[in-house]
Amino acid sequence: MTAIAESVASDAVTKPAPRISFVSLGCPKALVDSERILTHLRAEGYELARRHDGADVVIVNTCGFLDSAKAESLSAIGEAMAENGRVIVTGCMGAQPEEIREKYPQLLAVTGPQAYESVVAAVHEAVPPAHDPFLDLIPPQGVKLTPRHYAYLKISEGCNNRCTFCIIPSLRGDLVSRPAADVLREAEKLVKAGVKELLVVSQDTSAYGVDTRYAASRWQDRDVRARFYDLSKELGELGAWVRLHYVYPYPHVDEVIPLMAEGKILPYLDMPLQHASPSVLKRMRRPGNQEKQLDRIRRWRETCPDLAIRSTFIVGFPGETDAEFEELVDWIKEAKLERVGCFEYEPVRGATANDIGVQVPPEVKAERKRRFMEAQSGVSLKLQRGKVGKRLQVIIDEAGPTVAKGRSKADAPEIDGSVHVSSRRPLRPGDIVTVKIERAEAYDLHGIAV
């Protein structure tokens, strides 16, 4: 070894690597941002600390969509300041830093979402890297905050829609789609690293490529357009489960349903419909022709009978009348969606919806949510009981001595139900097993591995 190499090696041994503690709040899109930041820092030799008080600096990736999310972000920042004192803030709430700085003026830096370079620069200023050139610090797929067997794959940033209840475009900007080849290269690395399930996310997944006029890019031996169908088809060739999230109901979504019927991608659509009353949807300025959505859902199920649709709805939107709410309840009973979430409308600072109608009293919103979920619970239980006796593929998330916990193709991690799997043989996270369903609840299933 040369004298220079010996000196570098000696410095790497004697100088401890700087340690970063990280808090990631908000949606899966923000989680991907966190993974990118951590991948960059790990490549420069930074280590991850499990505790704030053992780190050289703390990074808090915030969510700023709802007031409740802002409160959670401010609380996380406060904990980091109390336990460490050297804190960098990024994420959606960082796009409007005044409120953060007013409460915590001693922060090292505050940056907005997707500002990866600014975050890394702030870390460099707070604690310079001590890179060890003799170690390969990151795997090819980068640093992931999810379990090894599934990963989020973000295909675009921002959003072109202007829904009246949402301020995402003001925080994250307009739609910016990644080239299809870049997305596919990342997906391929993830699958080669052992990822069994790719969860495709963005603010508006079915609008992918609109901003680039569906420009093609070179992937392997062919050109692939940045188009929702084309990307879905290519992802379906990688050998992993592919789950589509945040799919707005544009007409061209119809093209992807046959891919689900063929088993190329999972028969699952996460489609945030938000309401069913045409007048409420108009006040919300929701994209897509949602008034005819029931007919489209029927056609989709004719093409792909196993299709599971998850959606979220808002009750108590400004000006929502009893009649409009009843339209929503009637719709949810007829649509028979497999997975449904419901939220009471919460005013968001800067959202135009706050001023377009009379605010619904809190007690009315709470009662409407109760009635909505009661109606959906009956739908869910009937659909779940229809699976008893069937054999389903299940991906295991948590091992157990005799009962493991996993998910069917109809279940996304964190937000949907689970399948509890009894097995005589050990099951490990990431295993995909066939399970005979023996018992059903409104959201969870119970069965035995066969």
Number of C-alpha atoms within 10 A of each C-alpha: 7 7 8 9 12 11 12 15 15 11 14 18 11 8 11 13 20 21 23 23 21 23 17 22 20 18 13 19 19 21 20 22 20 26 18 17 21 25 20 17 25 22 20 20 22 25 20 18 17 12 15 24 17 15 19 21 23 29 27 23 27 28 25 25 21 18 14 14 16 19 13 17 25 21 12 18 26 16 13 24 19 13 15 18 19 20 27 25 26 26 29 26 26 24 18 16 16 13 13 18 14 9 12 15 11 13 16 18 22 23 22 21 23 22 15 19 12 15 23 16 13 20 24 13 12 16 16 14 19 15 21 19 14 10 10 11 19 16 14 13 18 19 20 19 14 12 12 16 20 25 21 23 23 24 25 23 22 19 22 17 17 18 19 20 24 20 20 20 17 16 21 19 14 18 22 18 25 16 24 26 21 14 19 20 13 15 23 18 15 26 20 13 15 14 21 21 23 24 17 23 23 26 25 21 24 22 25 28 24 16 14 16 11 19 16 18 15 13 17 10 6 10 13 20 21 26 23 22 19 17 20 19 17 16 21 20 13 17 15 22 22 27 24 22 24 19 23 22 21 14 11 12 17 16 13 18 24 15 19 24 19 12 13 22 26 23 26 22 23 21 20 21 21 20 27 24 20 17 14 20 20 12 19 21 15 22 16 13 14 19 13 11 17 16 11 16 17 13 14 21 15 13 17 18 13 16 22 19 20 23 20 15 19 21 24 26 28 22 18 19 14 12 10 18 23 16 15 22 22 14 17 21 15 11 16 19 19 24 24 22 17 18 16 18 21 17 20 18 15 12 17 17 22 19 12 13 12 13 17 17 10 13 10 14 20 16 13 22 21 13 15 23 17 13 15 23 19 14 20 22 16 16 18 19 16 12 16 17 13 12 17 20 16 25 28 23 22 16 17 15 11 12 20 21 21 25 23 20 19 23 24 20 12 7 11 17 19 23 27 24 27 21 17 11 9 12 24 15 18 21 16 17 19 18 24 21 23 16 16 19 15 18 17 17 23 19 23 19 21 11
